[in-house]
Amino acid sequence: MPGQKAYRETELIEKKNRVTVNILGEEYTIRSDADPDHVKELAGLVDERMRSALAMNPRLSRGQAAILVCLSLADDLKKARRRYEELMRLVEDIR
């Protein structure tokens, strides 16, 4: 039925939580199905890392700092996934 898909997408968007967070003094409204406290915690982590990157090198633009923070977070994620896979292999070996 025409328009039905658009209605469903709108309905899903409306069910998401709206959370306002502050990163480097700028407000962002995030729509997510995640718990609002979780979103705020993530934003706090990003804010902390952005401030740290800018403090270490004040010549960085906000965009450059954001890229460095993204790379750092991607590195953390990759290491955590690798560790998870190692632990899962250990569990399988025990079975």
N, C-alpha and C positions, 0 to 999 in steps of 0.2 A: 504494500500500500504506500503510495507516495507520501513523503513527509514522516512516515513512521520511524525511520532510522534516525532522523534529526531529533524527533521527540525523545527517543531512548537515550541518545547522547546527551541531550539537555537534562534529562532526568538523572543520569549518572553524575553529571557535573554538579547538579544541585545537591546531591547527597554527600558531596565531599565537604570536609571541614575547611573553614577559612581561618587561617592563622596569620596574624601580623607579627613579623619579626624585624629586628633591627640589626643590620650588619654595617659596620663602619659609619654609623650615624644615619644610614638610609633605611627607610621602612620598605618592607616587601610584604605583600599579601600572598601567601602560599595556599593553594587549594590542593588538598590531599586527603586520601582516605586514612592516612596514618593518624595516630593519636596526636593531638595538638601539643602535648608536652614533649613528645618525641621530636616533632618538627622544631620546636623551640630549642631543644637540646642540640640538634644538628646545626641550627643557625648559630647558636652560641659557639660551637666548635669552629665553624667557618669564620666567624667574627674574630675569635681568638687567634686563629692561624693567620688570618689576613693582617691583623694588628702586629703579630710577631714578624711576619715577612716584611712589612713596611718599616718596622722598628730596626730590623737588621740592615735594611738597605732603603733609606729614605728617598733615594732617587727613582725607585720603582714607581711606575704608574699603578693605579688601582687595577687596571687590566693585566699588567704584568704580574702583579702580586697574586691576582686571582688564578692566572695560569700556573704559577708556581705552587699555589695551594692545591689546585686540582691535581697536578702531578704528584704532589706529596700524598694526597688522599688516595690516588690511584695506586701508588706504591704500597701504601698501607693495606689496601684491599687485596692487591695481588699477593702480598706476603701472608695475609690472613687466609686467603683461599688455598695457598700452597700448604700452609700449616694444617688446615682443615683436611685437605686430601691426605696428608701424611698420617694424621690421626685416624682417619677412616681406614686407611690401609692397615694400620696397626690393629684396629678393632677387627677387621676381616681376618687378619693373621691369627688372632687369638681364637676366633670361632673355629 
